[in-house]
Amino acid sequence: MTDSTDRWHRWLMDVRFGGDAAYRERDLIEVLYPVRDAVLNKAQLVPGETLLDVGTGDGLVGFGALERIGATGHVIFSDISQDLLDQCRKIAAAEDVLDRCSFVLAPADDLSRIPAASADVVTTRSVLIYVKDKLTALKEFHRVLRPRGRISLFEPINVLMSLADPDLFSGYDVTPVRDLAEKVKAVYAAIQPPGEDPMVDFDDRDLVRIAQEAGFPEVRLELRVTVRTSKEPAPWDRFMRTSGNPLVPTFEEALDRALSQQEATAFVDHLRPLVENGIGLKRTALAFLVALKG
């Protein structure tokens, strides 16, 4: 993957999957497509509608919506990454649907380039976790919707995922090397402070409250929490090249920043067998929110 694109594009297309194309394809089929389908199912799309996909990324939700709203429907792809919007435009051209698409460079909390009452549906997938002022974002969603329009949002609820457990690192038990794990965790915490960063400053109840404060008179939220006492075994090289989101370094980069060579060796000697054998705790908390405009 070239470094000429921005970090959002690099992470979404490569770093998220540790550069493993086969793993990316499997994750699309097993995780991302089901999330997309749930978001679109809950949106209850009607042929001919206009859908605004905020934080569209590679257009997963937006292109899925085009299939449902028919030849007279329209999708507005919005993102803060011009590189991702350019990629969506190329895909739309290749699929011969460019005339049914618009592309807008905008953050979720400032959609001023999109007119009021111009969309029937607003969708997001893992977008509000990057937005500090979530209320302003929801007010913008409300503004661009037509009367009786609706939002269908998907957000991971990171504060319910036990990320702060001092004995765990990425779900793996690091009790014997806890002091080293704390040094590595500090690299991430300096970039995304716990309790302050947008990724960890809200839960499912906050999403409901914010939607109501933004002016939506009807709000529904489905929370899906899953806990497993094992994880999928992962190749060590892929684990090293992966980062949890576009704003933080890969595990390999965090090791280099946090630990001496001797410390890194000791940490890897403990962690690697756990990663490769899937010996860890996997906990997910996922929220699907639907709200209707009056």
Backbone as CSV, one residue per row, in Angstrom:
resi,resn,N_x,N_y,N_z,CA_x,CA_y,CA_z,C_x,C_y,C_z
1,MET,0.853,-1.194,0.000,0.000,0.000,0.000,0.890,1.245,0.000
2,THR,0.675,2.134,-0.961,1.496,3.332,-1.052,1.218,4.300,0.081
3,ASP,2.249,5.088,0.427,2.095,6.097,1.474,1.579,7.420,0.908
4,SER,1.226,7.456,-0.379,0.799,8.720,-0.984,-0.631,9.091,-0.590
5,THR,-1.389,8.137,-0.073,-2.749,8.429,0.341,-2.775,8.814,1.816
6,ASP,-3.893,9.394,2.281,-3.961,9.844,3.664,-4.155,8.669,4.616
7,ARG,-4.056,8.955,5.922,-4.068,7.876,6.913,-5.402,7.152,6.975
8,TRP,-6.484,7.857,6.651,-7.802,7.228,6.680,-7.895,6.158,5.596
9,HIS,-7.428,6.506,4.421,-7.431,5.566,3.306,-6.488,4.401,3.597
10,ARG,-5.280,4.685,4.076,-4.310,3.613,4.352,-4.842,2.638,5.394
11,TRP,-5.459,3.187,6.455,-5.946,2.295,7.510,-7.108,1.443,7.011
12,LEU,-8.085,2.078,6.368,-9.292,1.368,5.960,-8.990,0.284,4.935
13,MET,-8.039,0.543,4.049,-7.776,-0.384,2.966,-6.656,-1.372,3.274
14,ASP,-5.825,-1.092,4.306,-4.639,-1.922,4.488,-4.291,-2.180,5.952
15,VAL,-4.024,-1.118,6.715,-3.484,-1.277,8.061,-4.484,-1.955,8.990
16,ARG,-5.757,-1.701,8.793,-6.780,-2.343,9.628,-6.665,-3.864,9.578
17,PHE,-6.216,-4.375,8.427,-6.131,-5.815,8.217,-4.693,-6.314,8.238
18,GLY,-3.775,-5.470,8.708,-2.379,-5.874,8.778,-1.772,-6.224,7.435
19,GLY,-2.299,-5.629,6.367,-1.768,-5.899,5.037,-2.126,-7.271,4.492
20,ASP,-3.069,-7.951,5.136,-3.439,-9.312,4.743,-4.717,-9.257,3.901
21,ALA,-4.574,-9.372,2.585,-5.706,-9.225,1.676,-6.753,-10.322,1.891
22,ALA,-6.300,-11.547,2.166,-7.240,-12.648,2.380,-8.049,-12.425,3.656
23,TYR,-7.387,-11.914,4.688,-8.085,-11.619,5.943,-9.088,-10.488,5.737
24,ARG,-8.722,-9.491,4.962,-9.638,-8.395,4.658,-10.893,-8.917,3.986
25,GLU,-10.734,-9.807,3.020,-11.883,-10.347,2.310,-12.780,-11.141,3.252
26,ARG,-12.171,-11.914,4.139,-12.962,-12.699,5.081,-13.696,-11.802,6.072
27,ASP,-13.031,-10.732,6.510,-13.666,-9.811,7.446,-14.838,-9.095,6.787
28,LEU,-14.694,-8.774,5.512,-15.803,-8.166,4.780,-17.026,-9.081,4.793
29,ILE,-16.805,-10.338,4.499,-17.908,-11.291,4.388,-18.528,-11.588,5.748
30,GLU,-17.673,-11.783,6.768,-18.167,-12.254,8.066,-18.601,-11.128,9.001
31,VAL,-18.033,-9.928,8.826,-18.298,-8.840,9.774,-18.905,-7.614,9.104
32,LEU,-18.220,-7.078,8.125,-18.600,-5.772,7.589,-19.869,-5.819,6.738
33,TYR,-20.014,-6.826,5.900,-21.252,-6.918,5.123,-22.483,-7.106,6.016
34,PRO,-22.419,-7.964,7.041,-23.582,-8.059,7.945,-23.914,-6.742,8.640
35,VAL,-22.889,-5.965,9.034,-23.149,-4.654,9.636,-23.820,-3.736,8.620
36,ARG,-23.281,-3.711,7.408,-23.889,-2.891,6.348,-25.349,-3.269,6.138
37,ASP,-25.620,-4.560,6.046,-26.986,-5.005,5.792,-27.918,-4.634,6.941
38,ALA,-27.414,-4.723,8.179,-28.244,-4.344,9.326,-28.581,-2.858,9.289
39,VAL,-27.592,-2.032,8.979,-27.825,-0.583,8.884,-28.863,-0.276,7.816
40,LEU,-28.737,-0.902,6.657,-29.660,-0.629,5.557,-31.035,-1.227,5.808
41,ASN,-31.084,-2.395,6.422,-32.391,-2.979,6.760,-33.161,-2.081,7.714
42,LYS,-32.454,-1.561,8.708,-33.110,-0.712,9.701,-33.510,0.635,9.100
43,ALA,-32.847,1.056,8.028,-33.184,2.319,7.371,-34.493,2.230,6.597
44,GLN,-34.922,1.019,6.271,-36.180,0.797,5.537,-36.257,1.680,4.281
45,LEU,-35.287,1.489,3.418,-35.179,2.301,2.211,-36.324,2.046,1.242
46,VAL,-36.654,3.100,0.521,-37.724,3.058,-0.473,-37.131,3.486,-1.812
47,PRO,-37.474,2.807,-2.914,-36.956,3.223,-4.223,-37.200,4.696,-4.492
48,GLY,-36.186,5.358,-5.043,-36.283,6.763,-5.382,-35.796,7.707,-4.302
49,GLU,-35.418,7.184,-3.137,-34.982,8.050,-2.044,-33.535,8.514,-2.234
50,THR,-33.211,9.575,-1.487,-31.841,10.086,-1.426,-31.252,9.729,-0.075
51,LEU,-30.098,9.083,-0.097,-29.417,8.670,1.130,-28.081,9.386,1.238
52,LEU,-27.825,9.940,2.412,-26.538,10.559,2.720,-25.753,9.604,3.615
53,ASP,-24.616,9.125,3.126,-23.767,8.223,3.906,-22.592,9.029,4.453
54,VAL,-22.669,9.360,5.742,-21.662,10.213,6.393,-20.484,9.351,6.847
55,GLY,-19.265,9.812,6.559,-18.090,9.011,6.862,-18.085,7.747,6.022
56,THR,-18.311,7.900,4.746,-18.581,6.767,3.859,-17.419,5.803,3.732
57,GLY,-16.189,6.274,3.954,-15.036,5.390,3.809,-14.908,4.903,2.387
58,ASP,-14.874,3.570,2.205,-14.776,3.011,0.863,-16.144,2.797,0.228
59,GLY,-17.185,3.365,0.851,-18.514,3.325,0.246,-19.289,2.052,0.495
60,LEU,-18.914,1.290,1.498,-19.566,0.009,1.758,-21.077,0.161,1.901
61,VAL,-21.511,1.094,2.754,-22.943,1.298,2.970,-23.579,2.004,1.770
62,GLY,-22.914,3.010,1.253,-23.476,3.791,0.156,-23.754,2.961,-1.089
63,PHE,-22.791,2.131,-1.479,-23.013,1.306,-2.673,-24.052,0.225,-2.402
64,GLY,-24.105,-0.253,-1.167,-25.168,-1.192,-0.817,-26.537,-0.550,-0.922
65,ALA,-26.615,0.739,-0.572,-27.892,1.453,-0.651,-28.349,1.644,-2.089
66,LEU,-27.407,1.861,-3.007,-27.769,2.070,-4.409,-28.569,0.900,-4.953
67,GLU,-28.263,-0.299,-4.502,-28.982,-1.481,-4.977,-30.433,-1.486,-4.494
68,ARG,-30.691,-0.787,-3.391,-32.026,-0.843,-2.775,-32.934,0.314,-3.190
69,ILE,-32.332,1.452,-3.555,-33.160,2.622,-3.859,-33.443,2.756,-5.352
70,GLY,-32.915,1.842,-6.146,-33.299,1.767,-7.549,-32.705,2.847,-8.432
71,ALA,-33.107,2.811,-9.680,-32.527,3.681,-10.699,-32.820,5.147,-10.466
72,THR,-33.889,5.458,-9.736,-34.230,6.861,-9.487,-33.705,7.360,-8.139
73,GLY,-33.052,6.486,-7.392,-32.490,6.884,-6.109,-31.131,7.541,-6.259
74,HIS,-30.678,8.174,-5.187,-29.410,8.911,-5.222,-28.683,8.730,-3.890
75,VAL,-27.370,8.563,-3.944,-26.545,8.456,-2.736,-25.518,9.576,-2.721
76,ILE,-25.455,10.267,-1.587,-24.426,11.284,-1.353,-23.352,10.650,-0.483
77,PHE,-22.157,10.493,-1.033,-21.029,9.945,-0.301,-20.277,11.104,0.351
78,SER,-20.210,11.104,1.679,-19.550,12.196,2.404,-18.439,11.632,3.282
79,ASP,-17.293,12.306,3.299,-16.171,11.850,4.118,-15.194,13.006,4.311
80,ILE,-14.309,12.855,5.306,-13.252,13.859,5.507,-12.001,13.523,4.706
81,SER,-11.995,12.378,4.048,-10.839,11.943,3.257,-11.126,12.093,1.772
82,GLN,-10.384,12.973,1.127,-10.541,13.122,-0.317,-10.091,11.864,-1.037
83,ASP,-9.075,11.193,-0.502,-8.596,9.963,-1.131,-9.688,8.897,-1.162
84,LEU,-10.444,8.766,-0.063,-11.525,7.787,-0.036,-12.669,8.191,-0.962
85,LEU,-12.965,9.483,-1.012,-14.009,9.939,-1.939,-13.593,9.696,-3.385
86,ASP,-12.312,9.908,-3.691,-11.823,9.635,-5.042,-11.968,8.159,-5.386
87,GLN,-11.704,7.298,-4.413,-11.862,5.869,-4.644,-13.319,5.516,-4.886
88,CYS,-14.223,6.107,-4.092,-15.649,5.859,-4.303,-16.088,6.317,-5.688
89,ARG,-15.562,7.444,-6.114,-15.918,7.952,-7.442,-15.459,6.977,-8.534
90,LYS,-14.257,6.420,-8.382,-13.752,5.456,-9.364,-14.613,4.199,-9.390
91,ILE,-15.034,3.744,-8.210,-15.898,2.568,-8.148,-17.235,2.860,-8.830
92,ALA,-17.793,4.039,-8.546,-19.077,4.409,-9.148,-18.976,4.472,-10.665
93,ALA,-17.858,5.006,-11.163,-17.660,5.079,-12.607,-17.548,3.675,-13.204
94,ALA,-16.800,2.804,-12.523,-16.618,1.436,-13.014,-17.941,0.667,-13.012
95,GLU,-18.814,0.972,-12.055,-20.108,0.297,-11.959,-21.200,0.999,-12.770
96,ASP,-20.827,2.091,-13.444,-21.747,2.851,-14.287,-22.942,3.391,-13.497
97,VAL,-22.656,3.896,-12.295,-23.712,4.500,-11.467,-23.334,5.924,-11.061
98,LEU,-22.383,6.511,-11.760,-21.884,7.830,-11.385,-22.983,8.883,-11.390
99,ASP,-23.959,8.738,-12.289,-25.031,9.729,-12.381,-25.986,9.658,-11.191
100,ARG,-25.885,8.619,-10.382,-26.753,8.468,-9.203,-25.993,8.765,-7.919
101,CYS,-24.810,9.348,-8.045,-23.945,9.582,-6.881,-23.461,11.017,-6.830
102,SER,-23.284,11.520,-5.604,-22.612,12.791,-5.349,-21.534,12.542,-4.310
103,PHE,-20.508,13.413,-4.294,-19.373,13.214,-3.394,-19.052,14.539,-2.712
104,VAL,-19.082,14.529,-1.381,-18.926,15.761,-0.613,-17.842,15.579,0.434
105,LEU,-16.850,16.457,0.409,-15.784,16.452,1.408,-16.268,17.252,2.617
106,ALA,-16.542,16.557,3.727,-17.110,17.236,4.899,-16.980,16.348,6.129
107,PRO,-16.748,16.952,7.303,-16.782,16.195,8.551,-18.224,15.994,9.002
108,ALA,-18.427,15.018,9.870,-19.787,14.689,10.306,-20.449,15.828,11.057
109,ASP,-19.658,16.665,11.739,-20.248,17.743,12.531,-20.316,19.070,11.788
110,ASP,-20.059,19.071,10.478,-20.217,20.271,9.664,-20.585,19.853,8.247
111,LEU,-21.861,19.664,8.021,-22.364,19.265,6.711,-22.946,20.460,5.960
112,SER,-22.355,21.629,6.178,-22.893,22.865,5.605,-22.904,22.856,4.076
113,ARG,-22.105,22.013,3.473,-22.099,21.918,2.009,-23.309,21.128,1.488
114,ILE,-24.064,20.553,2.399,-25.251,19.781,2.013,-26.489,20.569,2.424
115,PRO,-27.392,20.879,1.523,-28.564,21.722,1.852,-29.478,21.066,2.880
116,ALA,-30.196,21.897,3.608,-31.206,21.404,4.542,-32.305,20.674,3.784
117,ALA,-32.877,19.681,4.437,-34.022,18.923,3.902,-33.744,18.387,2.503
118,SER,-32.550,17.813,2.323,-32.188,17.307,0.995,-32.010,15.794,0.966
119,ALA,-32.153,15.123,2.106,-31.962,13.678,2.155,-33.144,13.028,2.873
120,ASP,-33.430,11.806,2.479,-34.476,11.032,3.156,-33.897,10.186,4.292
121,VAL,-32.639,9.796,4.135,-31.984,8.908,5.102,-30.545,9.348,5.292
122,VAL,-30.067,9.280,6.541,-28.642,9.464,6.849,-28.146,8.177,7.494
123,THR,-27.023,7.680,7.003,-26.413,6.491,7.589,-24.987,6.792,8.031
124,THR,-24.530,6.039,9.033,-23.109,6.056,9.410,-22.702,4.646,9.813
125,ARG,-21.408,4.397,9.716,-20.828,3.146,10.206,-19.502,3.482,10.875
126,SER,-19.494,3.407,12.206,-18.275,3.701,12.981,-17.730,5.088,12.646
127,VAL,-18.579,6.097,12.794,-18.203,7.473,12.477,-18.201,8.360,13.715
128,LEU,-19.240,8.275,14.521,-19.342,9.148,15.694,-18.218,8.894,16.706
129,ILE,-17.592,7.710,16.660,-16.476,7.442,17.570,-15.290,8.360,17.309
130,TYR,-15.265,9.018,16.152,-14.186,9.953,15.842,-14.599,11.412,16.056
131,VAL,-15.844,11.637,16.449,-16.380,13.001,16.530,-16.536,13.403,17.996
132,LYS,-15.863,14.464,18.393,-15.963,14.923,19.781,-17.330,15.527,20.060
133,ASP,-17.787,16.387,19.173,-19.082,17.050,19.377,-20.170,16.236,18.687
134,LYS,-20.593,15.180,19.328,-21.574,14.286,18.733,-22.951,14.943,18.614
135,LEU,-23.269,15.833,19.544,-24.558,16.507,19.471,-24.651,17.369,18.220
136,THR,-23.601,18.099,17.911,-23.601,18.919,16.699,-23.743,18.044,15.468
137,ALA,-23.072,16.895,15.465,-23.196,15.982,14.332,-24.639,15.517,14.169
138,LEU,-25.275,15.116,15.258,-26.663,14.657,15.169,-27.601,15.783,14.756
139,LYS,-27.319,17.013,15.187,-28.119,18.149,14.743,-27.956,18.380,13.245
140,GLU,-26.756,18.162,12.740,-26.533,18.272,11.300,-27.302,17.187,10.551
141,PHE,-27.303,15.967,11.082,-28.086,14.901,10.451,-29.565,15.297,10.404
142,HIS,-30.042,15.856,11.509,-31.440,16.290,11.587,-31.720,17.386,10.563
143,ARG,-30.801,18.323,10.419,-30.999,19.462,9.515,-31.117,19.021,8.067
144,VAL,-30.272,18.081,7.636,-30.254,17.718,6.213,-31.397,16.777,5.845
145,LEU,-32.115,16.259,6.843,-33.208,15.337,6.561,-34.494,16.070,6.183
146,ARG,-35.235,15.475,5.299,-36.573,15.953,4.979,-37.526,15.558,6.113
147,PRO,-38.696,16.164,6.186,-39.683,15.737,7.188,-39.953,14.242,7.091
148,ARG,-39.997,13.591,8.230,-40.181,12.142,8.362,-38.979,11.354,7.849
149,GLY,-37.874,12.039,7.659,-36.645,11.335,7.323,-36.127,10.583,8.536
150,ARG,-35.112,9.747,8.345,-34.600,8.958,9.459,-33.100,8.744,9.344
151,ILE,-32.515,8.430,10.486,-31.104,8.073,10.532,-30.993,6.605,10.931
152,SER,-29.979,5.932,10.396,-29.665,4.559,10.774,-28.161,4.500,10.981
153,LEU,-27.759,4.380,12.253,-26.356,4.507,12.618,-25.835,3.232,13.262
154,PHE,-24.580,2.935,13.012,-23.887,1.844,13.701,-22.660,2.415,14.384
155,GLU,-22.514,2.124,15.680,-21.335,2.569,16.412,-20.882,1.495,17.397
156,PRO,-19.591,1.173,17.429,-19.074,0.332,18.515,-19.059,1.131,19.818
157,ILE,-19.386,0.470,20.917,-19.385,1.130,22.220,-18.138,0.664,22.974
158,ASN,-17.055,1.379,22.779,-15.757,0.922,23.277,-15.683,0.845,24.796
159,VAL,-16.419,1.709,25.496,-16.326,1.707,26.961,-16.934,0.440,27.559
160,LEU,-17.683,-0.322,26.772,-18.257,-1.568,27.266,-17.409,-2.783,26.879
161,MET,-16.222,-2.543,26.347,-15.398,-3.640,25.859,-14.244,-3.998,26.792
162,SER,-14.265,-3.496,28.042,-13.238,-3.834,29.045,-11.828,-3.503,28.570
163,LEU,-11.687,-2.411,27.857,-10.373,-2.048,27.338,-9.426,-1.585,28.435
164,ALA,-9.967,-1.209,29.594,-9.124,-0.646,30.653,-8.612,-1.701,31.630
165,ASP,-8.928,-2.972,31.439,-8.463,-4.022,32.348,-6.938,-4.051,32.359
166,PRO,-6.298,-3.809,33.511,-4.833,-3.729,33.558,-4.128,-5.044,33.267
167,ASP,-4.843,-6.166,33.379,-4.227,-7.472,33.137,-4.381,-7.943,31.696
168,LEU,-5.087,-7.148,30.876,-5.303,-7.524,29.491,-4.662,-6.530,28.545
169,PHE,-4.129,-7.032,27.456,-3.663,-6.201,26.352,-4.286,-6.761,25.087
170,SER,-5.189,-5.992,24.483,-5.916,-6.430,23.294,-6.637,-7.747,23.546
171,GLY,-7.072,-7.945,24.795,-7.808,-9.145,25.148,-6.948,-10.304,25.613
172,TYR,-5.634,-10.148,25.612,-4.723,-11.206,26.024,-4.206,-10.938,27.443
173,ASP,-4.068,-12.006,28.225,-3.605,-11.897,29.605,-2.108,-11.602,29.626
174,VAL,-1.759,-10.426,30.128,-0.353,-10.018,30.179,0.110,-9.831,31.617
175,THR,-0.535,-10.533,32.555,-0.181,-10.396,33.963,1.317,-10.560,34.227
176,PRO,1.984,-11.564,33.637,3.414,-11.740,33.916,4.305,-10.608,33.387
177,VAL,3.821,-9.862,32.393,4.603,-8.760,31.817,3.795,-7.463,31.899
178,ARG,3.040,-7.327,32.962,2.115,-6.200,33.086,2.840,-4.860,33.022
179,ASP,4.028,-4.759,33.609,4.761,-3.493,33.582,5.137,-3.089,32.161
180,LEU,5.468,-4.074,31.334,5.793,-3.785,29.937,4.528,-3.424,29.155
181,ALA,3.450,-4.131,29.441,2.183,-3.831,28.766,1.729,-2.408,29.065
182,GLU,1.930,-1.964,30.313,1.525,-0.610,30.680,2.293,0.432,29.878
183,LYS,3.559,0.162,29.604,4.356,1.103,28.805,3.819,1.194,27.377
184,VAL,3.426,0.057,26.811,2.884,0.060,25.456,1.506,0.732,25.436
185,LYS,0.696,0.411,26.442,-0.621,1.053,26.524,-0.493,2.565,26.634
186,ALA,0.557,3.036,27.303,0.742,4.479,27.489,0.941,5.199,26.156
187,VAL,1.518,4.504,25.176,1.690,5.101,23.848,0.317,5.422,23.249
188,TYR,-0.595,4.467,23.361,-1.945,4.666,22.820,-2.732,5.684,23.644
189,ALA,-2.574,5.619,24.979,-3.323,6.521,25.856,-2.915,7.969,25.661
190,ALA,-1.647,8.204,25.304,-1.198,9.572,25.059,-1.869,10.174,23.833
191,ILE,-2.217,9.319,22.879,-2.876,9.778,21.650,-4.383,9.868,21.841
192,GLN,-4.942,8.876,22.539,-6.383,8.819,22.780,-6.628,8.603,24.277
193,PRO,-6.623,9.692,25.055,-6.754,9.570,26.512,-8.064,8.916,26.929
194,PRO,-8.006,7.904,27.787,-9.235,7.248,28.258,-10.181,8.241,28.933
195,GLY,-11.453,8.157,28.591,-12.445,9.045,29.181,-12.551,10.396,28.518
196,GLU,-11.581,10.735,27.669,-11.576,12.037,27.001,-11.712,11.910,25.490
197,ASP,-11.082,10.915,24.927,-11.107,10.751,23.482,-12.525,10.401,23.019
198,PRO,-12.919,10.870,21.825,-14.277,10.591,21.330,-14.628,9.109,21.249
199,MET,-13.624,8.256,21.124,-13.900,6.825,21.024,-14.395,6.222,22.332
200,VAL,-14.054,6.863,23.435,-14.355,6.261,24.736,-15.057,7.234,25.675
201,ASP,-15.761,8.210,25.123,-16.438,9.191,25.985,-17.959,9.062,25.928
202,PHE,-18.467,7.902,25.471,-19.922,7.738,25.360,-20.274,6.264,25.443
203,ASP,-21.540,6.020,25.784,-22.066,4.659,25.727,-23.396,4.669,24.983
204,ASP,-24.103,3.542,25.005,-25.349,3.440,24.258,-26.415,4.408,24.767
205,ARG,-26.437,4.637,26.100,-27.420,5.563,26.666,-27.150,6.984,26.204
206,ASP,-25.869,7.322,26.067,-25.520,8.653,25.572,-26.010,8.846,24.144
207,LEU,-25.892,7.816,23.316,-26.364,7.933,21.938,-27.852,8.247,21.885
208,VAL,-28.630,7.570,22.713,-30.067,7.826,22.753,-30.342,9.256,23.214
209,ARG,-29.677,9.660,24.287,-29.882,11.015,24.828,-29.507,12.076,23.796
210,ILE,-28.383,11.896,23.133,-27.923,12.893,22.160,-28.892,12.983,20.983
211,ALA,-29.397,11.840,20.534,-30.359,11.859,19.432,-31.618,12.627,19.823
212,GLN,-32.062,12.425,21.037,-33.234,13.171,21.505,-32.942,14.659,21.581
213,GLU,-31.780,15.017,22.123,-31.416,16.433,22.231,-31.254,17.080,20.863
214,ALA,-30.913,16.271,19.859,-30.746,16.812,18.506,-32.074,17.075,17.819
215,GLY,-33.177,16.643,18.435,-34.488,16.951,17.886,-35.263,15.778,17.330
216,PHE,-34.747,14.571,17.485,-35.466,13.396,16.977,-36.497,12.939,18.013
217,PRO,-37.779,12.950,17.675,-38.810,12.614,18.651,-38.995,11.110,18.865
218,GLU,-38.442,10.308,17.957,-38.570,8.853,18.087,-37.208,8.221,17.875
219,VAL,-36.732,7.502,18.883,-35.389,6.913,18.849,-35.475,5.457,19.289
220,ARG,-34.809,4.583,18.547,-34.709,3.174,18.928,-33.254,2.747,18.861
221,LEU,-32.813,1.984,19.847,-31.426,1.514,19.864,-31.373,0.037,20.207
222,GLU,-30.587,-0.691,19.451,-30.333,-2.102,19.705,-28.868,-2.266,20.079
223,LEU,-28.607,-2.841,21.246,-27.240,-3.079,21.714,-26.942,-4.566,21.641
224,ARG,-25.852,-4.912,20.979,-25.433,-6.301,20.865,-24.090,-6.475,21.575
225,VAL,-24.099,-7.208,22.661,-22.873,-7.470,23.425,-22.538,-8.951,23.304
226,THR,-21.297,-9.225,22.944,-20.829,-10.600,22.808,-19.530,-10.762,23.579
227,VAL,-19.444,-11.830,24.370,-18.229,-12.153,25.106,-17.829,-13.583,24.777
228,ARG,-16.589,-13.760,24.373,-16.063,-15.089,24.101,-14.752,-15.269,24.863
229,THR,-14.530,-16.455,25.407,-13.320,-16.728,26.177,-12.190,-17.260,25.300
230,SER,-12.320,-17.053,23.997,-11.245,-17.373,23.065,-11.290,-16.375,21.922
231,LYS,-10.168,-16.234,21.246,-10.085,-15.340,20.099,-9.665,-16.145,18.878
232,GLU,-9.863,-15.568,17.719,-9.390,-16.227,16.508,-7.864,-16.182,16.481
233,PRO,-7.195,-17.336,16.282,-5.736,-17.305,16.130,-5.338,-16.374,14.993
234,ALA,-4.259,-15.635,15.201,-3.825,-14.664,14.198,-2.335,-14.819,13.911
235,PRO,-1.930,-14.702,12.655,-0.501,-14.713,12.335,0.196,-13.539,13.024
236,TRP,1.358,-13.787,13.577,2.053,-12.744,14.325,2.394,-11.538,13.454
237,ASP,2.831,-11.781,12.223,3.198,-10.668,11.342,2.005,-9.745,11.104
238,ARG,0.826,-10.346,10.926,-0.369,-9.522,10.730,-0.691,-8.723,11.978
239,PHE,-0.588,-9.350,13.140,-0.845,-8.654,14.399,0.102,-7.471,14.563
240,MET,1.346,-7.663,14.217,2.343,-6.597,14.353,2.034,-5.408,13.445
241,ARG,1.469,-5.679,12.272,1.232,-4.617,11.284,-0.122,-3.950,11.421
242,THR,-0.908,-4.355,12.430,-2.282,-3.870,12.577,-2.370,-2.751,13.604
243,SER,-3.275,-1.799,13.363,-3.624,-0.802,14.384,-5.131,-0.789,14.551
244,GLY,-5.572,-0.381,15.739,-6.997,-0.429,16.051,-7.835,0.620,15.362
245,ASN,-7.220,1.715,14.948,-7.936,2.778,14.238,-6.922,3.653,13.519
246,PRO,-7.356,4.561,12.655,-6.424,5.336,11.839,-5.533,6.309,12.613
247,LEU,-5.885,6.596,13.863,-5.189,7.641,14.609,-4.042,7.124,15.473
248,VAL,-3.898,5.823,15.592,-2.870,5.254,16.466,-1.894,4.415,15.650
249,PRO,-0.688,4.203,16.205,0.311,3.413,15.476,-0.020,1.935,15.456
250,THR,0.652,1.202,14.582,0.549,-0.243,14.605,1.189,-0.765,15.892
251,PHE,0.915,-2.028,16.211,1.510,-2.617,17.406,3.036,-2.596,17.299
252,GLU,3.547,-2.882,16.126,4.995,-2.865,15.932,5.574,-1.483,16.206
253,GLU,4.915,-0.450,15.720,5.377,0.923,15.954,5.285,1.291,17.425
254,ALA,4.223,0.850,18.100,4.071,1.140,19.527,5.169,0.461,20.339
255,LEU,5.516,-0.767,19.979,6.620,-1.452,20.655,7.910,-0.654,20.539
256,ASP,8.197,-0.183,19.332,9.433,0.574,19.106,9.471,1.849,19.935
257,ARG,8.334,2.480,20.116,8.278,3.727,20.881,8.374,3.487,22.390
258,ALA,7.807,2.364,22.847,7.623,2.181,24.287,8.725,1.389,24.969
259,LEU,9.323,0.434,24.282,10.180,-0.529,24.945,11.587,-0.572,24.362
260,SER,12.537,-0.925,25.222,13.881,-1.214,24.745,13.857,-2.534,23.986
261,GLN,14.933,-2.831,23.300,14.976,-4.080,22.546,14.814,-5.291,23.465
262,GLN,15.446,-5.238,24.626,15.343,-6.338,25.583,13.921,-6.471,26.122
263,GLU,13.300,-5.320,26.433,11.926,-5.336,26.922,10.967,-5.853,25.854
264,ALA,11.166,-5.408,24.617,10.299,-5.831,23.525,10.387,-7.340,23.313
265,THR,11.597,-7.870,23.420,11.767,-9.320,23.266,10.992,-10.074,24.338
266,ALA,11.078,-9.608,25.580,10.366,-10.274,26.678,8.849,-10.180,26.484
267,PHE,8.370,-9.021,26.036,6.933,-8.841,25.832,6.433,-9.729,24.697
268,VAL,7.170,-9.754,23.602,6.785,-10.571,22.450,6.822,-12.053,22.798
269,ASP,7.839,-12.481,23.542,7.938,-13.895,23.922,6.704,-14.351,24.701
270,HIS,6.131,-13.444,25.504,4.922,-13.798,26.245,3.676,-13.701,25.369
271,LEU,3.569,-12.640,24.583,2.319,-12.350,23.873,2.141,-13.199,22.617
272,ARG,3.198,-13.451,21.909,3.078,-14.110,20.604,2.352,-15.450,20.658
273,PRO,2.674,-16.356,21.588,1.939,-17.637,21.620,0.444,-17.461,21.875
274,LEU,0.084,-16.445,22.658,-1.332,-16.193,22.922,-2.043,-15.752,21.649
275,VAL,-1.402,-14.849,20.907,-1.988,-14.338,19.668,-2.126,-15.454,18.641
276,GLU,-1.072,-16.214,18.475,-1.066,-17.244,17.431,-1.995,-18.418,17.746
277,ASN,-2.302,-18.603,19.031,-3.184,-19.706,19.422,-4.582,-19.257,19.842
278,GLY,-4.827,-17.953,19.761,-6.162,-17.440,20.083,-6.534,-17.572,21.538
279,ILE,-5.552,-17.464,22.432,-5.813,-17.606,23.862,-6.050,-16.217,24.450
280,GLY,-7.284,-15.795,24.466,-7.612,-14.457,24.946,-9.102,-14.266,25.074
281,LEU,-9.491,-13.090,25.502,-10.901,-12.738,25.699,-11.333,-11.784,24.597
282,LYS,-12.435,-12.105,23.948,-12.980,-11.227,22.914,-14.317,-10.701,23.388
283,ARG,-14.423,-9.394,23.504,-15.664,-8.758,23.951,-16.014,-7.648,22.975
284,THR,-17.237,-7.670,22.474,-17.689,-6.609,21.577,-19.002,-6.043,22.072
285,ALA,-19.186,-4.756,21.843,-20.444,-4.082,22.174,-20.777,-3.169,20.999
286,LEU,-21.847,-3.477,20.308,-22.200,-2.787,19.075,-23.604,-2.210,19.184
287,ALA,-23.736,-0.951,18.794,-25.033,-0.280,18.890,-25.545,0.075,17.493
288,PHE,-26.830,-0.227,17.268,-27.542,0.181,16.055,-28.649,1.135,16.482
289,LEU,-28.582,2.359,15.996,-29.570,3.371,16.393,-30.357,3.840,15.186
290,VAL,-31.664,3.899,15.352,-32.567,4.448,14.343,-33.364,5.564,14.982
291,ALA,-33.472,6.679,14.303,-34.267,7.797,14.810,-35.027,8.443,13.667
292,LEU,-36.261,8.876,13.956,-37.123,9.484,12.945,-37.267,10.979,13.204
293,LYS,-37.228,11.739,12.134,-37.459,13.185,12.245,-38.964,13.464,12.196
294,GLY,-39.383,14.408,12.984,-40.803,14.745,13.003,-41.286,15.414,11.747
